[in-house]
């Protein structure tokens, strides 16, 4: 295989990998674990907690 075609194939693979990585970055959502929603709501309404 000529060098030019090898370079083009490599470029295509790199471009595809970069596209996949960017989609993964955009779709990433951190896992939410063990959050007490009621305590969080109380902390927002409690004026002493915000000061």
mmCIF entry with sequence, helices, sheets and N, C-alpha, C, O atoms, coordinates in Angstrom:
data_MODEL
# 
_entry.id   MODEL 
# 
_entity.id                         1 
_entity.type                       polymer 
_entity.pdbx_number_of_molecules   1 
# 
_entity_poly.entity_id                      1 
_entity_poly.type                           'polypeptide(L)' 
_entity_poly.nstd_linkage                   no 
_entity_poly.nstd_monomer                   no 
_entity_poly.pdbx_seq_one_letter_code       
;(UNK)(UNK)(UNK)(UNK)(UNK)(UNK)(UNK)(UNK)(UNK)(UNK)(UNK)(UNK)(UNK)(UNK)(UNK)(UNK)
(UNK)(UNK)(UNK)(UNK)(UNK)(UNK)(UNK)(UNK)(UNK)(UNK)(UNK)(UNK)(UNK)(UNK)(UNK)(UNK)
(UNK)(UNK)(UNK)(UNK)(UNK)(UNK)(UNK)(UNK)(UNK)(UNK)(UNK)(UNK)(UNK)(UNK)(UNK)(UNK)
(UNK)(UNK)(UNK)
;
_entity_poly.pdbx_seq_one_letter_code_can   XXXXXXXXXXXXXXXXXXXXXXXXXXXXXXXXXXXXXXXXXXXXXXXXXXX 
_entity_poly.pdbx_strand_id                 A 
# 
loop_
_entity_poly_seq.entity_id 
_entity_poly_seq.num 
_entity_poly_seq.mon_id 
_entity_poly_seq.hetero 
1 1  UNK n 
1 2  UNK n 
1 3  UNK n 
1 4  UNK n 
1 5  UNK n 
1 6  UNK n 
1 7  UNK n 
1 8  UNK n 
1 9  UNK n 
1 10 UNK n 
1 11 UNK n 
1 12 UNK n 
1 13 UNK n 
1 14 UNK n 
1 15 UNK n 
1 16 UNK n 
1 17 UNK n 
1 18 UNK n 
1 19 UNK n 
1 20 UNK n 
1 21 UNK n 
1 22 UNK n 
1 23 UNK n 
1 24 UNK n 
1 25 UNK n 
1 26 UNK n 
1 27 UNK n 
1 28 UNK n 
1 29 UNK n 
1 30 UNK n 
1 31 UNK n 
1 32 UNK n 
1 33 UNK n 
1 34 UNK n 
1 35 UNK n 
1 36 UNK n 
1 37 UNK n 
1 38 UNK n 
1 39 UNK n 
1 40 UNK n 
1 41 UNK n 
1 42 UNK n 
1 43 UNK n 
1 44 UNK n 
1 45 UNK n 
1 46 UNK n 
1 47 UNK n 
1 48 UNK n 
1 49 UNK n 
1 50 UNK n 
1 51 UNK n 
# 
_struct_asym.id          A 
_struct_asym.entity_id   1 
# 
loop_
_struct_conf.conf_type_id 
_struct_conf.id 
_struct_conf.pdbx_PDB_helix_id 
_struct_conf.beg_label_comp_id 
_struct_conf.beg_label_asym_id 
_struct_conf.beg_label_seq_id 
_struct_conf.pdbx_beg_PDB_ins_code 
_struct_conf.end_label_comp_id 
_struct_conf.end_label_asym_id 
_struct_conf.end_label_seq_id 
_struct_conf.pdbx_end_PDB_ins_code 
_struct_conf.beg_auth_comp_id 
_struct_conf.beg_auth_asym_id 
_struct_conf.beg_auth_seq_id 
_struct_conf.end_auth_comp_id 
_struct_conf.end_auth_asym_id 
_struct_conf.end_auth_seq_id 
_struct_conf.pdbx_PDB_helix_class 
_struct_conf.details 
_struct_conf.pdbx_PDB_helix_length 
HELX_P HELX_P1 AA1 UNK A 3  ? UNK A 27 ? UNK A 3  UNK A 27 1 ? 25 
HELX_P HELX_P2 AA2 UNK A 37 ? UNK A 45 ? UNK A 37 UNK A 45 1 ? 9  
HELX_P HELX_P3 AA3 UNK A 47 ? UNK A 50 ? UNK A 47 UNK A 50 1 ? 4  
# 
_struct_conf_type.id          HELX_P 
_struct_conf_type.criteria    ? 
_struct_conf_type.reference   ? 
# 
loop_
_atom_site.group_PDB 
_atom_site.id 
_atom_site.type_symbol 
_atom_site.label_atom_id 
_atom_site.label_alt_id 
_atom_site.label_comp_id 
_atom_site.label_asym_id 
_atom_site.label_entity_id 
_atom_site.label_seq_id 
_atom_site.pdbx_PDB_ins_code 
_atom_site.Cartn_x 
_atom_site.Cartn_y 
_atom_site.Cartn_z 
_atom_site.occupancy 
_atom_site.B_iso_or_equiv 
_atom_site.pdbx_formal_charge 
_atom_site.auth_seq_id 
_atom_site.auth_comp_id 
_atom_site.auth_asym_id 
_atom_site.auth_atom_id 
_atom_site.pdbx_PDB_model_num 
ATOM 1   N N  . UNK A 1 1  ? 0.845   -1.184 0.000  1.00 0.00 ? 1  UNK A N  1 
ATOM 2   C CA . UNK A 1 1  ? 0.000   0.000  0.000  1.00 0.00 ? 1  UNK A CA 1 
ATOM 3   C C  . UNK A 1 1  ? 0.890   1.248  0.000  1.00 0.00 ? 1  UNK A C  1 
ATOM 4   O O  . UNK A 1 1  ? 1.814   1.356  0.806  1.00 0.00 ? 1  UNK A O  1 
ATOM 5   N N  . UNK A 1 2  ? 0.611   2.175  -0.895 1.00 0.00 ? 2  UNK A N  1 
ATOM 6   C CA . UNK A 1 2  ? 1.419   3.391  -0.939 1.00 0.00 ? 2  UNK A CA 1 
ATOM 7   C C  . UNK A 1 2  ? 1.308   4.201  0.354  1.00 0.00 ? 2  UNK A C  1 
ATOM 8   O O  . UNK A 1 2  ? 0.332   4.100  1.098  1.00 0.00 ? 2  UNK A O  1 
ATOM 9   N N  . UNK A 1 3  ? 2.329   4.997  0.589  1.00 0.00 ? 3  UNK A N  1 
ATOM 10  C CA . UNK A 1 3  ? 2.418   5.775  1.823  1.00 0.00 ? 3  UNK A CA 1 
ATOM 11  C C  . UNK A 1 3  ? 1.246   6.745  1.947  1.00 0.00 ? 3  UNK A C  1 
ATOM 12  O O  . UNK A 1 3  ? 0.709   6.935  3.038  1.00 0.00 ? 3  UNK A O  1 
ATOM 13  N N  . UNK A 1 4  ? 0.856   7.349  0.849  1.00 0.00 ? 4  UNK A N  1 
ATOM 14  C CA . UNK A 1 4  ? -0.212  8.353  0.896  1.00 0.00 ? 4  UNK A CA 1 
ATOM 15  C C  . UNK A 1 4  ? -1.518  7.734  1.383  1.00 0.00 ? 4  UNK A C  1 
ATOM 16  O O  . UNK A 1 4  ? -2.228  8.334  2.189  1.00 0.00 ? 4  UNK A O  1 
ATOM 17  N N  . UNK A 1 5  ? -1.837  6.528  0.891  1.00 0.00 ? 5  UNK A N  1 
ATOM 18  C CA . UNK A 1 5  ? -3.075  5.864  1.305  1.00 0.00 ? 5  UNK A CA 1 
ATOM 19  C C  . UNK A 1 5  ? -3.001  5.448  2.775  1.00 0.00 ? 5  UNK A C  1 
ATOM 20  O O  . UNK A 1 5  ? -4.003  5.490  3.488  1.00 0.00 ? 5  UNK A O  1 
ATOM 21  N N  . UNK A 1 6  ? -1.819  5.050  3.220  1.00 0.00 ? 6  UNK A N  1 
ATOM 22  C CA . UNK A 1 6  ? -1.668  4.687  4.632  1.00 0.00 ? 6  UNK A CA 1 
ATOM 23  C C  . UNK A 1 6  ? -1.911  5.904  5.517  1.00 0.00 ? 6  UNK A C  1 
ATOM 24  O O  . UNK A 1 6  ? -2.565  5.810  6.556  1.00 0.00 ? 6  UNK A O  1 
ATOM 25  N N  . UNK A 1 7  ? -1.375  7.046  5.091  1.00 0.00 ? 7  UNK A N  1 
ATOM 26  C CA . UNK A 1 7  ? -1.573  8.270  5.874  1.00 0.00 ? 7  UNK A CA 1 
ATOM 27  C C  . UNK A 1 7  ? -3.041  8.670  5.890  1.00 0.00 ? 7  UNK A C  1 
ATOM 28  O O  . UNK A 1 7  ? -3.561  9.097  6.921  1.00 0.00 ? 7  UNK A O  1 
ATOM 29  N N  . UNK A 1 8  ? -3.709  8.530  4.749  1.00 0.00 ? 8  UNK A N  1 
ATOM 30  C CA . UNK A 1 8  ? -5.127  8.887  4.676  1.00 0.00 ? 8  UNK A CA 1 
ATOM 31  C C  . UNK A 1 8  ? -5.946  7.967  5.588  1.00 0.00 ? 8  UNK A C  1 
ATOM 32  O O  . UNK A 1 8  ? -6.856  8.428  6.277  1.00 0.00 ? 8  UNK A O  1 
ATOM 33  N N  . UNK A 1 9  ? -5.628  6.683  5.594  1.00 0.00 ? 9  UNK A N  1 
ATOM 34  C CA . UNK A 1 9  ? -6.341  5.733  6.449  1.00 0.00 ? 9  UNK A CA 1 
ATOM 35  C C  . UNK A 1 9  ? -6.128  6.080  7.919  1.00 0.00 ? 9  UNK A C  1 
ATOM 36  O O  . UNK A 1 9  ? -7.063  6.034  8.718  1.00 0.00 ? 9  UNK A O  1 
ATOM 37  N N  . UNK A 1 10 ? -4.893  6.427  8.266  1.00 0.00 ? 10 UNK A N  1 
ATOM 38  C CA . UNK A 1 10 ? -4.581  6.794  9.650  1.00 0.00 ? 10 UNK A CA 1 
ATOM 39  C C  . UNK A 1 10 ? -5.352  8.050  10.051 1.00 0.00 ? 10 UNK A C  1 
ATOM 40  O O  . UNK A 1 10 ? -5.894  8.136  11.154 1.00 0.00 ? 10 UNK A O  1 
ATOM 41  N N  . UNK A 1 11 ? -5.393  9.027  9.131  1.00 0.00 ? 11 UNK A N  1 
ATOM 42  C CA . UNK A 1 11 ? -6.106  10.275 9.400  1.00 0.00 ? 11 UNK A CA 1 
ATOM 43  C C  . UNK A 1 11 ? -7.594  10.015 9.617  1.00 0.00 ? 11 UNK A C  1 
ATOM 44  O O  . UNK A 1 11 ? -8.205  10.600 10.511 1.00 0.00 ? 11 UNK A O  1 
ATOM 45  N N  . UNK A 1 12 ? -8.177  9.139  8.801  1.00 0.00 ? 12 UNK A N  1 
ATOM 46  C CA . UNK A 1 12 ? -9.593  8.806  8.939  1.00 0.00 ? 12 UNK A CA 1 
ATOM 47  C C  . UNK A 1 12 ? -9.870  8.142  10.285 1.00 0.00 ? 12 UNK A C  1 
ATOM 48  O O  . UNK A 1 12 ? -10.862 8.450  10.945 1.00 0.00 ? 12 UNK A O  1 
ATOM 49  N N  . UNK A 1 13 ? -8.978  7.222  10.689 1.00 0.00 ? 13 UNK A N  1 
ATOM 50  C CA . UNK A 1 13 ? -9.157  6.538  11.971 1.00 0.00 ? 13 UNK A CA 1 
ATOM 51  C C  . UNK A 1 13 ? -9.041  7.519  13.132 1.00 0.00 ? 13 UNK A C  1 
ATOM 52  O O  . UNK A 1 13 ? -9.819  7.455  14.084 1.00 0.00 ? 13 UNK A O  1 
ATOM 53  N N  . UNK A 1 14 ? -8.071  8.427  13.055 1.00 0.00 ? 14 UNK A N  1 
ATOM 54  C CA . UNK A 1 14 ? -7.880  9.416  14.115 1.00 0.00 ? 14 UNK A CA 1 
ATOM 55  C C  . UNK A 1 14 ? -9.098  10.332 14.197 1.00 0.00 ? 14 UNK A C  1 
ATOM 56  O O  . UNK A 1 14 ? -9.572  10.646 15.289 1.00 0.00 ? 14 UNK A O  1 
ATOM 57  N N  . UNK A 1 15 ? -9.599  10.756 13.047 1.00 0.00 ? 15 UNK A N  1 
ATOM 58  C CA . UNK A 1 15 ? -10.759 11.647 13.028 1.00 0.00 ? 15 UNK A CA 1 
ATOM 59  C C  . UNK A 1 15 ? -11.980 10.971 13.640 1.00 0.00 ? 15 UNK A C  1 
ATOM 60  O O  . UNK A 1 15 ? -12.731 11.599 14.386 1.00 0.00 ? 15 UNK A O  1 
ATOM 61  N N  . UNK A 1 16 ? -12.181 9.691  13.326 1.00 0.00 ? 16 UNK A N  1 
ATOM 62  C CA . UNK A 1 16 ? -13.308 8.946  13.881 1.00 0.00 ? 16 UNK A CA 1 
ATOM 63  C C  . UNK A 1 16 ? -13.161 8.786  15.391 1.00 0.00 ? 16 UNK A C  1 
ATOM 64  O O  . UNK A 1 16 ? -14.136 8.916  16.131 1.00 0.00 ? 16 UNK A O  1 
ATOM 65  N N  . UNK A 1 17 ? -11.947 8.506  15.843 1.00 0.00 ? 17 UNK A N  1 
ATOM 66  C CA . UNK A 1 17 ? -11.710 8.338  17.278 1.00 0.00 ? 17 UNK A CA 1 
ATOM 67  C C  . UNK A 1 17 ? -11.943 9.656  18.017 1.00 0.00 ? 17 UNK A C  1 
ATOM 68  O O  . UNK A 1 17 ? -12.503 9.661  19.114 1.00 0.00 ? 17 UNK A O  1 
ATOM 69  N N  . UNK A 1 18 ? -11.518 10.767 17.425 1.00 0.00 ? 18 UNK A N  1 
ATOM 70  C CA . UNK A 1 18 ? -11.737 12.070 18.050 1.00 0.00 ? 18 UNK A CA 1 
ATOM 71  C C  . UNK A 1 18 ? -13.226 12.396 18.117 1.00 0.00 ? 18 UNK A C  1 
ATOM 72  O O  . UNK A 1 18 ? -13.699 12.958 19.105 1.00 0.00 ? 18 UNK A O  1 
ATOM 73  N N  . UNK A 1 19 ? -13.959 12.043 17.068 1.00 0.00 ? 19 UNK A N  1 
ATOM 74  C CA . UNK A 1 19 ? -15.398 12.298 17.058 1.00 0.00 ? 19 UNK A CA 1 
ATOM 75  C C  . UNK A 1 19 ? -16.095 11.489 18.149 1.00 0.00 ? 19 UNK A C  1 
ATOM 76  O O  . UNK A 1 19 ? -16.958 12.002 18.861 1.00 0.00 ? 19 UNK A O  1 
ATOM 77  N N  . UNK A 1 20 ? -15.706 10.209 18.272 1.00 0.00 ? 20 UNK A N  1 
ATOM 78  C CA . UNK A 1 20 ? -16.279 9.354  19.316 1.00 0.00 ? 20 UNK A CA 1 
ATOM 79  C C  . UNK A 1 20 ? -15.972 9.904  20.701 1.00 0.00 ? 20 UNK A C  1 
ATOM 80  O O  . UNK A 1 20 ? -16.843 9.927  21.570 1.00 0.00 ? 20 UNK A O  1 
ATOM 81  N N  . UNK A 1 21 ? -14.730 10.349 20.909 1.00 0.00 ? 21 UNK A N  1 
ATOM 82  C CA . UNK A 1 21 ? -14.330 10.870 22.210 1.00 0.00 ? 21 UNK A CA 1 
ATOM 83  C C  . UNK A 1 21 ? -15.100 12.139 22.548 1.00 0.00 ? 21 UNK A C  1 
ATOM 84  O O  . UNK A 1 21 ? -15.504 12.331 23.695 1.00 0.00 ? 21 UNK A O  1 
ATOM 85  N N  . UNK A 1 22 ? -15.306 13.011 21.559 1.00 0.00 ? 22 UNK A N  1 
ATOM 86  C CA . UNK A 1 22 ? -16.028 14.251 21.830 1.00 0.00 ? 22 UNK A CA 1 
ATOM 87  C C  . UNK A 1 22 ? -17.490 13.970 22.145 1.00 0.00 ? 22 UNK A C  1 
ATOM 88  O O  . UNK A 1 22 ? -18.073 14.641 22.997 1.00 0.00 ? 22 UNK A O  1 
ATOM 89  N N  . UNK A 1 23 ? -18.096 12.992 21.475 1.00 0.00 ? 23 UNK A N  1 
ATOM 90  C CA . UNK A 1 23 ? -19.479 12.616 21.772 1.00 0.00 ? 23 UNK A CA 1 
ATOM 91  C C  . UNK A 1 23 ? -19.564 12.043 23.178 1.00 0.00 ? 23 UNK A C  1 
ATOM 92  O O  . UNK A 1 23 ? -20.503 12.348 23.913 1.00 0.00 ? 23 UNK A O  1 
ATOM 93  N N  . UNK A 1 24 ? -18.589 11.210 23.564 1.00 0.00 ? 24 UNK A N  1 
ATOM 94  C CA . UNK A 1 24 ? -18.569 10.656 24.918 1.00 0.00 ? 24 UNK A CA 1 
ATOM 95  C C  . UNK A 1 24 ? -18.460 11.767 25.953 1.00 0.00 ? 24 UNK A C  1 
ATOM 96  O O  . UNK A 1 24 ? -19.140 11.727 26.978 1.00 0.00 ? 24 UNK A O  1 
ATOM 97  N N  . UNK A 1 25 ? -17.602 12.768 25.692 1.00 0.00 ? 25 UNK A N  1 
ATOM 98  C CA . UNK A 1 25 ? -17.448 13.892 26.618 1.00 0.00 ? 25 UNK A CA 1 
ATOM 99  C C  . UNK A 1 25 ? -18.748 14.663 26.767 1.00 0.00 ? 25 UNK A C  1 
ATOM 100 O O  . UNK A 1 25 ? -19.123 15.045 27.876 1.00 0.00 ? 25 UNK A O  1 
ATOM 101 N N  . UNK A 1 26 ? -19.442 14.895 25.651 1.00 0.00 ? 26 UNK A N  1 
ATOM 102 C CA . UNK A 1 26 ? -20.677 15.661 25.700 1.00 0.00 ? 26 UNK A CA 1 
ATOM 103 C C  . UNK A 1 26 ? -21.798 14.886 26.385 1.00 0.00 ? 26 UNK A C  1 
ATOM 104 O O  . UNK A 1 26 ? -22.654 15.484 27.037 1.00 0.00 ? 26 UNK A O  1 
ATOM 105 N N  . UNK A 1 27 ? -21.802 13.563 26.246 1.00 0.00 ? 27 UNK A N  1 
ATOM 106 C CA . UNK A 1 27 ? -22.870 12.744 26.805 1.00 0.00 ? 27 UNK A CA 1 
ATOM 107 C C  . UNK A 1 27 ? -22.606 12.335 28.253 1.00 0.00 ? 27 UNK A C  1 
ATOM 108 O O  . UNK A 1 27 ? -23.482 11.759 28.898 1.00 0.00 ? 27 UNK A O  1 
ATOM 109 N N  . UNK A 1 28 ? -21.419 12.623 28.768 1.00 0.00 ? 28 UNK A N  1 
ATOM 110 C CA . UNK A 1 28 ? -21.057 12.165 30.101 1.00 0.00 ? 28 UNK A CA 1 
ATOM 111 C C  . UNK A 1 28 ? -21.886 12.875 31.158 1.00 0.00 ? 28 UNK A C  1 
ATOM 112 O O  . UNK A 1 28 ? -21.991 14.102 31.156 1.00 0.00 ? 28 UNK A O  1 
ATOM 113 N N  . UNK A 1 29 ? -22.474 12.099 32.061 1.00 0.00 ? 29 UNK A N  1 
ATOM 114 C CA . UNK A 1 29 ? -23.189 12.652 33.202 1.00 0.00 ? 29 UNK A CA 1 
ATOM 115 C C  . UNK A 1 29 ? -22.665 11.964 34.453 1.00 0.00 ? 29 UNK A C  1 
ATOM 116 O O  . UNK A 1 29 ? -22.639 10.735 34.514 1.00 0.00 ? 29 UNK A O  1 
ATOM 117 N N  . UNK A 1 30 ? -22.247 12.732 35.448 1.00 0.00 ? 30 UNK A N  1 
ATOM 118 C CA . UNK A 1 30 ? -21.745 12.100 36.664 1.00 0.00 ? 30 UNK A CA 1 
ATOM 119 C C  . UNK A 1 30 ? -22.858 11.352 37.393 1.00 0.00 ? 30 UNK A C  1 
ATOM 120 O O  . UNK A 1 30 ? -24.023 11.744 37.342 1.00 0.00 ? 30 UNK A O  1 
ATOM 121 N N  . UNK A 1 31 ? -22.487 10.293 38.056 1.00 0.00 ? 31 UNK A N  1 
ATOM 122 C CA . UNK A 1 31 ? -23.456 9.484  38.789 1.00 0.00 ? 31 UNK A CA 1 
ATOM 123 C C  . UNK A 1 31 ? -23.888 10.226 40.050 1.00 0.00 ? 31 UNK A C  1 
ATOM 124 O O  . UNK A 1 31 ? -23.061 10.782 40.773 1.00 0.00 ? 31 UNK A O  1 
ATOM 125 N N  . UNK A 1 32 ? -25.179 10.224 40.298 1.00 0.00 ? 32 UNK A N  1 
ATOM 126 C CA . UNK A 1 32 ? -25.713 10.864 41.500 1.00 0.00 ? 32 UNK A CA 1 
ATOM 127 C C  . UNK A 1 32 ? -25.958 9.773  42.521 1.00 0.00 ? 32 UNK A C  1 
ATOM 128 O O  . UNK A 1 32 ? -26.704 8.827  42.266 1.00 0.00 ? 32 UNK A O  1 
ATOM 129 N N  . UNK A 1 33 ? -25.323 9.908  43.684 1.00 0.00 ? 33 UNK A N  1 
ATOM 130 C CA . UNK A 1 33 ? -25.412 8.871  44.702 1.00 0.00 ? 33 UNK A CA 1 
ATOM 131 C C  . UNK A 1 33 ? -25.836 9.464  46.036 1.00 0.00 ? 33 UNK A C  1 
ATOM 132 O O  . UNK A 1 33 ? -25.359 10.527 46.431 1.00 0.00 ? 33 UNK A O  1 
ATOM 133 N N  . UNK A 1 34 ? -26.712 8.790  46.712 1.00 0.00 ? 34 UNK A N  1 
ATOM 134 C CA . UNK A 1 34 ? -27.052 9.028  48.123 1.00 0.00 ? 34 UNK A CA 1 
ATOM 135 C C  . UNK A 1 34 ? -27.244 10.509 48.453 1.00 0.00 ? 34 UNK A C  1 
ATOM 136 O O  . UNK A 1 34 ? -26.555 11.038 49.325 1.00 0.00 ? 34 UNK A O  1 
ATOM 137 N N  . UNK A 1 35 ? -28.151 11.168 47.784 1.00 0.00 ? 35 UNK A N  1 
ATOM 138 C CA . UNK A 1 35 ? -28.422 12.568 48.076 1.00 0.00 ? 35 UNK A CA 1 
ATOM 139 C C  . UNK A 1 35 ? -29.750 12.652 48.814 1.00 0.00 ? 35 UNK A C  1 
ATOM 140 O O  . UNK A 1 35 ? -30.760 12.117 48.357 1.00 0.00 ? 35 UNK A O  1 
ATOM 141 N N  . UNK A 1 36 ? -29.741 13.334 49.966 1.00 0.00 ? 36 UNK A N  1 
ATOM 142 C CA . UNK A 1 36 ? -30.954 13.530 50.741 1.00 0.00 ? 36 UNK A CA 1 
ATOM 143 C C  . UNK A 1 36 ? -31.640 14.792 50.217 1.00 0.00 ? 36 UNK A C  1 
ATOM 144 O O  . UNK A 1 36 ? -31.214 15.906 50.523 1.00 0.00 ? 36 UNK A O  1 
ATOM 145 N N  . UNK A 1 37 ? -32.689 14.619 49.436 1.00 0.00 ? 37 UNK A N  1 
ATOM 146 C CA . UNK A 1 37 ? -33.352 15.736 48.771 1.00 0.00 ? 37 UNK A CA 1 
ATOM 147 C C  . UNK A 1 37 ? -34.011 16.655 49.793 1.00 0.00 ? 37 UNK A C  1 
ATOM 148 O O  . UNK A 1 37 ? -33.956 17.878 49.660 1.00 0.00 ? 37 UNK A O  1 
ATOM 149 N N  . UNK A 1 38 ? -34.621 16.079 50.793 1.00 0.00 ? 38 UNK A N  1 
ATOM 150 C CA . UNK A 1 38 ? -35.305 16.895 51.807 1.00 0.00 ? 38 UNK A CA 1 
ATOM 151 C C  . UNK A 1 38 ? -34.321 17.780 52.562 1.00 0.00 ? 38 UNK A C  1 
ATOM 152 O O  . UNK A 1 38 ? -34.613 18.950 52.808 1.00 0.00 ? 38 UNK A O  1 
ATOM 153 N N  . UNK A 1 39 ? -33.171 17.247 52.930 1.00 0.00 ? 39 UNK A N  1 
ATOM 154 C CA . UNK A 1 39 ? -32.160 18.047 53.628 1.00 0.00 ? 39 UNK A CA 1 
ATOM 155 C C  . UNK A 1 39 ? -31.654 19.174 52.730 1.00 0.00 ? 39 UNK A C  1 
ATOM 156 O O  . UNK A 1 39 ? -31.385 20.279 53.202 1.00 0.00 ? 39 UNK A O  1 
ATOM 157 N N  . UNK A 1 40 ? -31.527 18.892 51.455 1.00 0.00 ? 40 UNK A N  1 
ATOM 158 C CA . UNK A 1 40 ? -31.063 19.906 50.520 1.00 0.00 ? 40 UNK A CA 1 
ATOM 159 C C  . UNK A 1 40 ? -32.096 21.035 50.409 1.00 0.00 ? 40 UNK A C  1 
ATOM 160 O O  . UNK A 1 40 ? -31.737 22.213 50.415 1.00 0.00 ? 40 UNK A O  1 
ATOM 161 N N  . UNK A 1 41 ? -33.374 20.670 50.309 1.00 0.00 ? 41 UNK A N  1 
ATOM 162 C CA . UNK A 1 41 ? -34.430 21.682 50.232 1.00 0.00 ? 41 UNK A CA 1 
ATOM 163 C C  . UNK A 1 41 ? -34.456 22.526 51.502 1.00 0.00 ? 41 UNK A C  1 
ATOM 164 O O  . UNK A 1 41 ? -34.625 23.744 51.441 1.00 0.00 ? 41 UNK A O  1 
ATOM 165 N N  . UNK A 1 42 ? -34.290 21.879 52.646 1.00 0.00 ? 42 UNK A N  1 
ATOM 166 C CA . UNK A 1 42 ? -34.313 22.591 53.918 1.00 0.00 ? 42 UNK A CA 1 
ATOM 167 C C  . UNK A 1 42 ? -33.156 23.584 53.979 1.00 0.00 ? 42 UNK A C  1 
ATOM 168 O O  . UNK A 1 42 ? -33.326 24.696 54.479 1.00 0.00 ? 42 UNK A O  1 
ATOM 169 N N  . UNK A 1 43 ? -31.986 23.200 53.479 1.00 0.00 ? 43 UNK A N  1 
ATOM 170 C CA . UNK A 1 43 ? -30.828 24.089 53.532 1.00 0.00 ? 43 UNK A CA 1 
ATOM 171 C C  . UNK A 1 43 ? -31.038 25.332 52.668 1.00 0.00 ? 43 UNK A C  1 
ATOM 172 O O  . UNK A 1 43 ? -30.488 26.391 52.973 1.00 0.00 ? 43 UNK A O  1 
ATOM 173 N N  . UNK A 1 44 ? -31.823 25.220 51.598 1.00 0.00 ? 44 UNK A N  1 
ATOM 174 C CA . UNK A 1 44 ? -32.094 26.377 50.758 1.00 0.00 ? 44 UNK A CA 1 
ATOM 175 C C  . UNK A 1 44 ? -33.078 27.328 51.422 1.00 0.00 ? 44 UNK A C  1 
ATOM 176 O O  . UNK A 1 44 ? -32.965 28.543 51.260 1.00 0.00 ? 44 UNK A O  1 
ATOM 177 N N  . UNK A 1 45 ? -34.036 26.799 52.161 1.00 0.00 ? 45 UNK A N  1 
ATOM 178 C CA . UNK A 1 45 ? -35.034 27.656 52.792 1.00 0.00 ? 45 UNK A CA 1 
ATOM 179 C C  . UNK A 1 45 ? -34.570 28.190 54.139 1.00 0.00 ? 45 UNK A C  1 
ATOM 180 O O  . UNK A 1 45 ? -35.096 29.195 54.616 1.00 0.00 ? 45 UNK A O  1 
ATOM 181 N N  . UNK A 1 46 ? -33.599 27.540 54.756 1.00 0.00 ? 46 UNK A N  1 
ATOM 182 C CA . UNK A 1 46 ? -33.116 27.927 56.077 1.00 0.00 ? 46 UNK A CA 1 
ATOM 183 C C  . UNK A 1 46 ? -32.161 29.121 55.945 1.00 0.00 ? 46 UNK A C  1 
ATOM 184 O O  . UNK A 1 46 ? -31.093 28.969 55.352 1.00 0.00 ? 46 UNK A O  1 
ATOM 185 N N  . UNK A 1 47 ? -32.508 30.311 56.478 1.00 0.00 ? 47 UNK A N  1 
ATOM 186 C CA . UNK A 1 47 ? -31.626 31.483 56.298 1.00 0.00 ? 47 UNK A CA 1 
ATOM 187 C C  . UNK A 1 47 ? -30.309 31.339 57.059 1.00 0.00 ? 47 UNK A C  1 
ATOM 188 O O  . UNK A 1 47 ? -29.301 31.923 56.663 1.00 0.00 ? 47 UNK A O  1 
ATOM 189 N N  . UNK A 1 48 ? -30.308 30.562 58.156 1.00 0.00 ? 48 UNK A N  1 
ATOM 190 C CA . UNK A 1 48 ? -29.096 30.399 58.942 1.00 0.00 ? 48 UNK A CA 1 
ATOM 191 C C  . UNK A 1 48 ? -28.053 29.573 58.182 1.00 0.00 ? 48 UNK A C  1 
ATOM 192 O O  . UNK A 1 48 ? -26.852 29.801 58.329 1.00 0.00 ? 48 UNK A O  1 
ATOM 193 N N  . UNK A 1 49 ? -28.514 28.610 57.366 1.00 0.00 ? 49 UNK A N  1 
ATOM 194 C CA . UNK A 1 49 ? -27.600 27.727 56.651 1.00 0.00 ? 49 UNK A CA 1 
ATOM 195 C C  . UNK A 1 49 ? -26.885 28.454 55.525 1.00 0.00 ? 49 UNK A C  1 
ATOM 196 O O  . UNK A 1 49 ? -25.748 28.107 55.203 1.00 0.00 ? 49 UNK A O  1 
ATOM 197 N N  . UNK A 1 50 ? -27.513 29.449 54.919 1.00 0.00 ? 50 UNK A N  1 
ATOM 198 C CA . UNK A 1 50 ? -26.895 30.154 53.798 1.00 0.00 ? 50 UNK A CA 1 
ATOM 199 C C  . UNK A 1 50 ? -25.926 31.220 54.246 1.00 0.00 ? 50 UNK A C  1 
ATOM 200 O O  . UNK A 1 50 ? -25.058 31.616 53.468 1.00 0.00 ? 50 UNK A O  1 
ATOM 201 N N  . UNK A 1 51 ? -26.038 31.706 55.481 1.00 0.00 ? 51 UNK A N  1 
ATOM 202 C CA . UNK A 1 51 ? -25.189 32.800 55.964 1.00 0.00 ? 51 UNK A CA 1 
ATOM 203 C C  . UNK A 1 51 ? -23.801 32.324 56.326 1.00 0.00 ? 51 UNK A C  1 
ATOM 204 O O  . UNK A 1 51 ? -22.965 33.123 56.749 1.00 0.00 ? 51 UNK A O  1 
# 
